[in-house]
Amino acid sequence: MNHVVVVGAGLAGVRSVEALRARGYHGRVTLVGDEGHRPYDRPPLSKAVLAGGLDSTVVDSDLGALDIDLRTSVAAKGLRPGVVETTEGELEFDGLVIATGAAPIRLRGDGPQHTLRTIDDALDLRARLLPGARVVVVGAGWIGAEVATAARRAGCEVTVVEAAASPLAVALGTEVGGHTAAWYAEAGIALRLGVMVGSVDPGGLTLVDGTWIPADLVVTGVGVRPAVGWLAGSGVALDNGVVVDEHLRTSLDGVVAAGDCANWWSRRFGRRLRVEHWDTALHSPETAVATLLGQSAVYDPVPYFWSEQFGHMLQYAGHHAGARLVMRGDPSSAPKWAALWLTEDDRLSAIFTVDLPRDLVQGRRIVEGGQRLDVNRAKDPSIPLRDCL
């Protein structure tokens, strides 16, 4: 193998390049990214950057020492056998890593709407979060809540519009997400649940029922889609991202995928997963590159992510689809609490914590170990989870 091309210069792309060199690959490496920046981390964009604590989140990696050809402001347009078609010409390859991530979903309408996915997005938004500005955030998921938090701290008048019956309903379910709704009122934010946006218009947005909400700034945070349109017709199997096996191998020889765009088979959970979080971008390239180089590796993590909102640290580990919910602590009377999801035989499938980092660490280990819990003891937050086995 003489030339490996990595398409996508985010964290997953950088980690792929590092893994190639660490695993002894000495051939040519070309890293292609459609942004004009050096690779950077995304999680701080909605936290420290939006709050004014950082202006740059460039990944700490010595690309020069890695001896790679970094091509910024270059987008992939298509793929055919052995060739990536880009906006700056064709790149022949012997091995390919697809790490193109995901792109924000935008709403209908002619009015200006902002998303938060890039460093340029974050810096632009930060400049617009002025005291007294009327900010409407569409979506009460992870990004929406973090943007609302930053906007309120900046002195903006904030309204959050959410189609579901609770914040974080898609990620955690209505029951668990509902316990975070009170945080909005406590922060002085108007939260409107169960309402859908018809269009974003100049000066605000119109709900499906015709209600008009004026705004100086509309921020759309309703999710992302895998950035895989350039792979249409290439022979790479696509279904909610790039379809890969447990080794992160695609349907084409010599082509692997990593990060947000990879829809992988999980042995642990017996289903396909595509996780749009930093932990996946950080760790999946190691497996993808090992597979590309003909080495043995399986990607089967316990998915993990976190969020900082309204003065709380939220952490989640696992995958809870099909599992039953058990609350650990009472959110109505205690500021710190957790939610557990258990299989039919009382094995911990997932855990969500609010300001309980010890529970998260112990719970993640229990999920990894596939261990059973004493459910009655696990409901009591005064008992360490490790003592509930």
Secondary structure, DSSP 4 states (H G I P E B T S, - for coil): --EEEEE--SHHHHHHHHHHHHTT--SEEEEE-SSSSPPB-SGGGGTHHHHTS-S--B----TTTTT-EEE-S--EEEEETTEEEETTEEEE-SEEEE---EEE---SSSS--B--SSHHHHHHHHHH--TT-EEEEE--SHHHHHHHHHHHHTT-EEEEEESSSSTTHHHH-HHHHHTTHHHHHHTT-EEEES--EEEEETTEEEETTS-EEE-SEEEE-S-EEES-GGGTTSS--BSSSEE--TT-B-SSTTEEE-GGGEEEEETTTTEEE---SHHHHHHHHHHHHHHHTT---------EEEEEETTEEEEEEE--TTPEEEEES-TTT-SSEEEEEE-TT-BEEEEEEES-HHHHHHHHHHHHHT-B--HHHHT-TTS-GGGG-
